[in-house]
Structure formats: C-alpha cells, structure tokens
Amino acid sequence: MQRVFLFFFLVFVCFAQSQDLNTDFTETRWNMFKYDIGNIFLGMGHAYSRPLHWQGEQWADFGVTMVGTGVAYLVDDPTSEYFKEVRDDIPKVFRDFGFEYGSPSNNYFVTGAVYLTGLAIKDEKLRRTGVLLISSASAGGLLQHLLKSVVGRARPLSGKTKDTFNPFWSGSKDFHSFPSGHAILAMTNAHAIAKQFKSPWIKGGIYTLGAIPAVSRLWEGKHWLSDVVFSVAISIFVVESIDRYLDTKYEKKYNDNSKKISWDLNLGPGRLGIVARF
C-alpha cells in the first residue's frame, strides 16, 4: 500500500509542474532508454568527481557542512535521548511512512516507475526527472554504504556512546550509523522533485515529507543527529551535481528563471537547524 501511495505522489508532482507534455514521436523508446541509462551512470561519475574541481565557494560550503555536523555531534546525546523519549507519542502512520519512504526497495520502485512513465509517453522532462532521481539515489546510496563501512560508528540503539567507532566495519550493523541511508534516499527524492517547482509552499511540503524519514531514524534510535545532518548535506550536493550535468544532456530545464535555493545553518541558544531560503 505504501508503494502505491509513494508512486502516485511522485508521478503527481512530476506531472503537476508541467502544463504540457514535451513529447518526441520520432525517437524510438529503445534509443531514449539507452541514452538515459548512459546518463544515469555518467551523472553518478560526475557527482563523484566534483570535489576534484571545487573552488572557493564549494570549499566554503563544505566547511559549513563540517561545522554543522560538528555542532550536531556536540548535542548528539541529548537529542538522541529526547527523540527516543517521544517515540511512542508519534502517530504510527508517520513512523511507518518514515521507514517505508526511505527504504531502498521502495525508493527504486517509485523512482523507476516515474522514469518508465516518462519513457512510455516519451516525455523528456519526466524522463529527465527519473534519471535524476535514480542516479542521485544510486550515487548517494553507494557513498553511504562505503562511509558506513569505513567509519564504523555505533548506532544509538547499540547501547554504546556516540564516540564509539569500529573502522572498516567488522560485520555488525550496530556499527552502521554514519551516515543515514534512509535520510539520503528520502532527501535526494525531495530535493530532486522540489527543485522543479517555483511555489515555496509546494517546495516546503515536499521537503517536509522528505524530512520525516530522517527524523524517524532519530525516533527509532538508528542514527545520531550528526549522522542525519551530514546525510542531508550529501543529498543536496549529489542532486545539485547531477542536475547540472543533466543540463548539458537534456533540452528541458527546471525553472530556468526561478530563484535558487540557499541553505543556511541556523544556530542559537537551544536551537540547531538547516534553513532553506527560496
């Protein structure tokens, strides 16, 4: 049931942002498919290679990400205790949605369905959306698997402290905390879909849905706050990198004249957050 809901949600928002279909009846679907599959893998490679080309602004963004992750690390213990205490007060529908939406199998079911819908009706914008979703999820997913194994951070539910690490994973999933795979998959979907809209209200709603799986990992004791903060940063970086690459491969762009989103770290007495400015 959750898969059906997620599929129709993603297809709805993809169609809603386009008033007419950008169809091409002269190109065969097989040629389109080959072209799109190539762009999925090339887009992933493009994202992985971007740090080699970073300049001042990109390194500054990286610095902000590390500072934000470090600040979150300082409050990992109290935030973890708080979220675990309120877990039973959270409606089950939100807890179930948080798990299902960030599940890899559900992610590829719905993103694959979005792409195949675009391919079936020969709509370039929907095809590109599917390529962006699949390549971003794959790039982020592979990166988080590598980092989990290399870092080997203990999960909160393991009973160990936030400072407990077993680098180069020994085999126990109790040391699979950093970063959060559910948060990465959910936020790559949310960011890839939200960037197609101009309305801040629609964007805000999409990001809110994408944030539920990230927060749910705190409720369930699967991840620390710093795991989630770093995961959100990975999602944004990967989607932005691949989307810029796809700009060179597809004629259809997303909101060329729309104002870009800026992401700021919000720090203050008793508060820590990431603010998106539309």
Residue pairs with C-beta under 8 A, 6 or more apart in sequence:
2 96
2 97
2 100
2 101
2 106
3 100
3 106
3 109
3 110
6 100
6 101
6 106
6 109
6 110
7 109
7 110
7 113
7 114
9 110
9 209
10 110
10 111
10 113
10 114
10 133
10 189
10 193
11 113
11 114
11 117
13 193
13 196
13 197
13 202
13 206
14 114
14 117
14 118
14 125
14 126
14 129
14 193
14 196
15 126
17 196
17 197
18 123
18 125
18 126
21 121
21 123
22 123
22 124
22 125
22 252
23 121
23 122
23 123
23 124
24 122
24 124
25 122
27 122
29 119
29 120
29 122
32 119
32 122
32 127
33 119
36 115
36 119
36 127
36 130
36 131
39 131
39 135
39 245
39 246
39 249
40 131
40 134
40 135
40 138
41 135
42 245
43 131
43 132
43 135
43 136
43 139
43 242
43 245
43 246
44 135
44 138
44 139
44 142
44 242
46 241
46 242
46 245
47 135
47 136
47 139
47 237
47 238
47 241
47 242
47 245
48 139
48 143
50 58
50 237
50 241
54 62
64 265
65 230
65 233
67 265
68 229
68 233
68 265
68 274
69 226
69 229
69 230
69 233
70 226
71 265
71 267
71 272
72 79
72 224
72 225
72 226
72 228
72 229
72 272
73 162
73 224
73 225
73 226
75 225
75 272
76 162
76 224
76 225
76 226
77 161
77 162
79 218
79 224
79 225
80 156
80 162
80 218
80 221
80 224
80 225
83 215
83 218
83 219
83 221
84 156
84 218
84 219
84 221
86 219
87 95
87 219
87 220
90 219
94 212
94 216
95 216
95 219
95 220
97 212
97 213
97 216
98 182
98 212
98 213
98 215
98 216
98 217
98 219
99 182
99 213
99 216
99 220
100 106
101 107
101 182
101 186
101 189
101 209
101 210
101 212
101 213
102 181
102 182
102 183
102 185
102 186
102 213
102 214
102 216
102 217
103 182
103 185
104 141
104 181
104 185
107 137
107 185
107 189
108 134
108 137
111 130
111 133
111 134
111 137
111 189
112 130
112 134
114 126
114 129
114 130
114 133
115 126
115 127
115 129
115 130
115 131
115 133
115 134
116 130
117 123
117 126
117 130
118 124
118 125
118 126
118 127
118 128
118 129
118 130
119 127
119 130
124 250
124 251
124 252
125 252
127 250
128 246
128 250
128 252
129 192
129 193
129 196
131 246
132 192
132 239
132 242
132 243
132 246
133 188
133 189
133 192
133 193
135 242
136 188
136 191
136 192
136 235
136 238
136 239
136 242
137 184
137 185
137 188
137 189
139 238
139 242
140 184
140 185
140 188
140 234
140 235
140 238
141 181
141 184
141 185
143 184
143 234
143 238
144 179
144 180
144 181
144 184
144 231
144 234
145 181
147 178
147 179
148 169
148 176
148 177
148 178
148 179
148 181
149 168
149 169
150 167
150 168
150 169
151 165
151 167
151 178
152 165
152 166
152 167
152 168
152 169
152 170
152 175
152 176
153 162
153 164
153 165
153 175
153 176
153 177
153 178
153 224
153 227
154 160
154 161
154 162
154 164
154 165
154 166
154 174
154 175
154 177
155 173
155 174
155 175
155 176
155 177
155 221
155 222
155 223
156 162
156 177
156 221
156 222
156 223
156 224
157 174
157 220
157 221
157 222
158 164
158 174
158 175
160 174
162 224
162 226
165 175
166 172
166 175
169 175
169 176
177 222
177 223
177 224
177 227
178 223
178 224
178 226
178 227
178 230
179 223
179 227
179 228
179 230
179 231
179 234
180 214
180 217
180 222
180 223
180 227
180 228
180 231
181 231
182 213
182 214
182 216
182 217
182 222
183 213
183 214
183 217
183 223
183 227
183 228
183 231
183 232
183 235
184 231
184 234
184 235
185 213
186 210
186 211
186 212
186 213
186 214
187 210
187 211
187 214
187 231
187 232
187 235
187 236
188 235
188 238
188 239
189 210
190 206
190 207
190 209
190 210
190 211
190 235
191 207
191 210
191 235
191 236
191 239
191 240
192 239
192 243
193 206
194 202
194 203
194 206
194 207
194 210
195 239
195 243
195 254
195 255
195 261
196 254
196 255
197 203
197 206
197 255
198 255
198 258
200 278
203 261
203 276
203 278
204 278
207 276
214 228
214 231
214 232
215 228
217 223
217 227
217 228
218 224
218 225
218 228
225 272
229 274
232 274
236 263
243 254
247 253
259 278
261 276
261 277
261 278
262 276
262 277
263 274
263 275
263 276
263 277
264 274
264 275
264 277
265 273
265 274
265 275
266 272
266 273
266 274
266 275
